[in-house]
Amino acid sequence: MNTPSIFVVDDEPQIVTLLARILEREGHAVRKFESAQAALDALAAERPVLIVTDLMMPGMSGAELVSRARQEIPGIAAIVTSGFASVDNVRDAMRAGANDFIGKPFSVTDIRDVVARVLAGGAPVPPAADDEAAAGIAPRAPEPAVAETLVLLAAAESAYIASLCDVVSATEDRCPWFARHSERVRELSVALGRHLGLPQADLDVLDTAARLLDIGRVETPDELLDKPSRPSSGEWAVLRRHAVRGSEVLRPVGRLRQVQPLIRHHHENWDGSGYPDGLVGDDIPLLASIVRIADSYAALTSPRAWRPAMENDAAVREIVGLAGRHFHPQLAAAFAEMRLSGDESRAAP
């Protein structure tokens, strides 16, 4: 077995998996750990060249891990991540010996660029004791007004969602069969919501949920996504995990609280034969039922390795034919009306 070059450490399994996938795509060998102690225990035997660790974790913190790793392997590089990017946190990380700091939410580009720079030896200048600008963070300001705080929170939430969308796009790029799938589902979901006269708040939830629908596929093996034949029953079981894993990836904050149920339940069937929870009828969230139809139509009208794409009319007939079994009967009828009549509102850009 090759000695891993990078340790990835975070108490959130989804973040560990995401970071590992990003780094593996760049050709790095990666070991994943969900606690600082586990990573420290493996350090002496495996001697990585870089640790990418969360700052705030149960038990040993990321800063302590970096400090102790430096004692064990003096030349080891370290990058610290945190969702609480304060000046104090940056200072703690740098004083512990970190080469760089990445705030959460991060993008795929953030991780790639910072890791490449650190491995190349281009670490940033450590912050001076009283120099907040050296930490790459604006000086601490007086407490903002409530309105300003809300603006900042909204911006942070949007940045987090944008970074997740980047992950979905990267996942779709791994397999030609899924190209633009999330975008097509978004357009169809919002169009059906408008056709039904739903309020803007519901349309916004549909928009966000559709874009993040398959975030759980980040953990699906490449060879399964790109398999040139129909998956076996065992492989379907692996593919179906993405609904639960996707809902677990999302932080239950802000509008994502409303998005999570759609991610989890977008494969539930009206008759209870769907997954992951076997919900029946109106127990399935209405917006999840909308996304279920949009997702199915987008899949039917896209080619797969084992079948060609369906034409619009044939796909609509398939949706209508499964109304009352797979699909909400009234929503299926409304979708057919929208697609066949041409009365389809465009999704917001």
Disulfide bonds with the S-S distance in Angstrom:
none
